[in-house]
Amino acid sequence: MIKSLKSIQIQQANCFDFLRFFFAFQILLYHLAVLSQNEKLTILTVFSNANLAVKGFFIISGFLVAKSYLNTTTLKMYFIKRVKRILPAYFFVVFLAALVLFFVSNLSYSEYYCNADLYKYIVWNSMFMNFVHPCLPGVFYNNFMCVVNGSLWTLKVEEGFYLVLPLLFFLIFKIKKTALVLCVIYLLSFLYWYVLDFHFRKPLFAKQLPGYLSYFCTGIFLFIYHQKLFKKKWLYLGLAILVILATYKINVAINVFYPMALGTIIIVAAYTIPIFNNFGKYGDFTYGLYIYHFPIIQIFKQYNLFDKYNPFLMAFCIIIMTFIFAIFSWFCVERRFLDRYKKQCINAS
């Protein structure tokens, strides 16, 4: 198994682009319901599950990043890929917020741009330490929360996963027990989450690295053993659905199987819904959808637009505006860096 890892082949046709978009849209709807503080929009929580969506992102990430790592010739090229995919748009949205949100601040020009909190926001958020300084001076302080972009917390976890993955494969190649290594990390991650969430009552810490590493490991595991999964995919899919249903009815201990069950459903779906296989042919707008919606909702709330006008109309306007920013982000920021990377690879070869 170890020798064959580098030569793993898997069918190319899939709908991961659709699934990632679906999860991002779920998070957008959930944040609309929560941040708007509008009773009519609470119905959106019926159609959205941000917690599940984040876990789904991490599973897909584990699957696709493991594939990328094993298909990349050097560790340096692996990290270049990851940096170019995440950092340009991330830094852009952090600096854009710091620059533009002066216009919604209750401070004057000099009070805002000479305020130490502005530069603390830039520094801490640029270091992925969003929780240290999530707010800008005079911005969103009358909202449900002053946080500028609450979606960014997952990206530091994602970056942490990127750093952990080469270490995981180092252990796999060293110990020569693929399933054992991944299962041990999976169980340790779950234990960390369980203790912090249920014993210490610290859910915010529980979902940080390594709390959600079990979902990332699930993606890696399902990539490595995808051939076995798809030989009996309907059986495994049925078992996974039963496990998911059981987590709502049985003691929390059964949750130890939840990440693997959810991952099985997602990966099987990715290769079983061909109607969505070409979903991303015009561009990958998921990342932009994810990182821009939060501050846009906050701006609408700042001016009480959900209460002054039809809240569903305002929600629709936010969705449209977020799509516009996502399209801009893809064509003007994200793709430019990815294109440069491809050119560098061609020149290097």
N, C-alpha and C positions, 0 to 999 in steps of 0.2 A: 504493500500500500504506500509506504514512504517513497519508494523510488518512482511510483506512478503519479505522485502529486503534481509534479511539474507538467505532466502531459495530460491532465484532466481536460476532457472535451465535453462540451455541453451545447445543446441546440441553441442557435442564436435568436430565433423568433420568440419573443416574450412581450409581456405587457407591464414590465417594471415601471416604465414611464407613466403609464396610467395609474398604477397603484400608488406611486409616490405623489402624483398629482392629487389623487383621491384623499390620501392622508393629509396633505397640506391643506386641502380645502376643508377637511374635517376640523382642523385646528383653527382655521380662519372663522368658521361658523361658531365654534365654541367661544372664541375670544369676542366675537360680536355679541353673543348672549351675555357674557360675563362683564365685559368692559362698558357696554352701553348702559347697563343698569336699567334697562327698559323692560317692563313686565311682559310686553307683547313679544319681545325677542327671546324671552326665555324658552319659547317653544323650539328654538334652534338646538337646544341641548338634547332634544329628543332625537335629532338627526345627526348629532356629532358626538364624538368621543375622542377628546384630545389625548388622553392617556394612552388609549389603544393605538392611536395614530403615531405617537412618538415611538412606542415600542415597535410598531410596524416599520418605521423608518430605520431603526437600529438593526432589525433583522435583515432587511433588504441591503443595508450597508454592509453587514458582515458577509453576506453572500457575494455581493458584487466586488467589494474591496479584496476579499480573499482571491477571487478570480483575477483581479487586476494584479495583485501581488505575485501570484504564481506565474503570471504571464509577463512579468517585468524582469528584465535581465539583471538589473542591479538595484541595490537598496536605495541608492541616490535617486535613480529614476522613479522609483516608487514614491518617495517623499516629494519629488518635484510634481508628480501627478496630483498628489493629495493637496499640496500647497496651492497649485494653480486652480484647482476646482473650488476650494473653499475660501481662501483668504482675500482675493481681489474684491469680490462682491461684499464680503463681510466688512472689510475695512472701509469700503465705499459707503455702506449704509451707516456705519458708526460716525464717520466724519460728516456725511451729509446731514444726519440728524443734529449733530453738534453745531453745524453752520446754519442750517435753515430754521431750526426750531426757535431761534431768537425771535422770529416773527409771531410766535404764539406765547412767548414768555411775558410775564407781568413786570419784567425788569427793563430798564432803559438799555440803550446800546452799550454804554460804558459799563453799567452794572453787570450786564450779561457777559460781555467779552473780557472783562477784567476780573471776573469771578473765578476763584480758585476751583470751585466745584465743576466748572466747565472743563477744565484741563484734567481734573481728576477723573471725570467721566471718560474723556478721550483715552487717557493712559490706561485705566483699569479695564475698560471695554476692549481696547486694542490688545490687551493681554489675556482676553477671554475670561477675566474675573468680573463678569457683569454684576454679580451679587454684591460686590464691595461698594460700587457706586452706580446704581442703575438709573439715577435721575439727573436731569439737567436743571440749572438754577432757574426758578420761577416758572417751570414748565410742568403742566398737568397736576399741580398740587391740589386742585379742587376736584380732580377725578377720583374714581374708585381707588386707584393707585397712581403714584407719580412715575412709575417705571416707564421709560421711553420705549424699550423693545424687549418685552418679556419672552420673546421667542428665541432669543440668542443664547439662552442657557444651554440648550441642547448641543450647540456647536462646539463648546469646550469639551463636552463629553465625547462628541464625535471625533474631535482631534485627539483626545486621549485614547480612543479606540485605535486610531491610525498608528499611534506610537506603540500600543500594546501588541498589535497584530504580528509584527516581525518577531517579537519575543515569544509569542505563542508558537509560531512556526519553528523558531529556534528550539524550543522545548520538544516539539513534535519530532523534528529531525534528530534531536539528541537522544531522546528516550525511546524513539521508534514505536510509540504507542499513541496513535492519533486520537482514537476515541477516548482513551484514558485521560490524556491531557485536557481535552476539551470538556469532558464530563466533570473532572475535578475543578477546573476553573468555573464552569457553569454552576456547580453546587456551592462553591465558596462565594460566588457573586450573589446567588440566591440567599445564602445564609446572612451575608452582610445586609442585604435589603430587608430581610425578614426581621432581623434583630433591631435595626434602626427604626423601621416603620412600626412594628408591633410591640416591641419591648421598650424602646426609648421614646417612641412617639415623635420621631423626627423625619417625617415624610420628605421634606425638602432635601435633607442629606442622604436619605435612602436611595433616591433616584439619581444621585450623582455617581461618577465613576468611583468604585467598581459596581455599584448597585444594579445598573442595567447592563453590565457586561454579559450577563446570561443570555440576553437577546442577541447581542453581537455574536457571541459564541454559537448560538443556535444557527445564525446565518452561515457562519463558517462551516459548521458541522454538516448542514444540509447541502452546501456546495460540494464538499468533499465526498459525501455519500449520496449524491443526488441520483445516481444510477440505481441504487438499491431502493431509494424512495419511490422512483417512478415505475419500477417493476410491479409494485403493489400499491400504487398511489391512491386508489379508491379505498382500499382497506385502511391505510394510514390516515387518509383524510377523514374517514368515518370515525376512527378512534380519536383523532384530534378534536373533532366537533364534540364528541362525547365528553372529553376532558374539559373543554371550554365551558360546556353546559354544567358540568359537575362543580366547577369552581364557584358557581353562584349558589350551589345547594349544599355543598359538603364543607367540612372543616377546612380552615385556611391551609392546612398542611398539603393538600392536594395541589396547591398553587405552584409547587415545585415543578410540576409538569406543564404549567401554563406557557412559559416561553417556547418550549419545543412544540407544543400543540399549536400555538398561534403561528409559529414559523412554518410549520407543515402546511397549514391552510394557505398562508400567503405565497409560499414558493410553488405549491401545486397550482394555485390560481394564476400565478404569473405565466405558467406554460400551458394553461388549459382554457384561456379565454382569447382565442385568436382575433376576435373582432376588435380588440384594443391593441393589437401588436404594433400598429403604425401610429400610435397616439402621439409620439414625440417627433414625428417626421419634420415638423416646422420649427422645432426648437425645444429646449428643455427649460420650461418656465417655472418649474416646481420650486427651485431654490428662491427665486425672486418672490414668488407668491408667499413663501414662508417667511422671509426676512423683512418684507415691507408692510404687511397688513397691520401689524400691531400699532406702530406709530400713527398710521392713517386713522385707525379706529379711535385712538386717543385724541387726535385733533378734532374729530367730529364730536366726541364727548366733551372736550374742552369748551366748545361753543354751544353745547346743549342742543345740537341739531336733531338728536333722536327724540327729544321732547317737543321741539318747535315744529317739526315736520313729521310726515308719516315715517315711522321707524323702519318699515320694510323698504321704503323707497331709499332711505339713507343707507341701509344695509346693501342694497343693490348698487348704489353709487360707490360705496367703499370697495365692493367686489370689482367693479369696472376699473376704478382707479388703481387698485392693487394689480390687476392684470396689465394695465398700461406700464406700471413701474417694472413688473416682472419681465415684460417683453423688452423694455428698454435695457434692463439689467442683463438679459441674455445677449442681446445683439451688441451692446455698447461696452459691456464690462466683461462678463463671463466668457463669452465665445472668443473674444479677442485674445485673452490669455491662453485659452485652450488651443487656438490656432497657432499662436507663437510656439507653444510646446510641441505641437505636431511638426512644425517647420524645423525646430531644433533637433528633433528625433531623426528627421529625414536627412538633415545635414550631417548629423553625427554618424549615420550609417553609410 
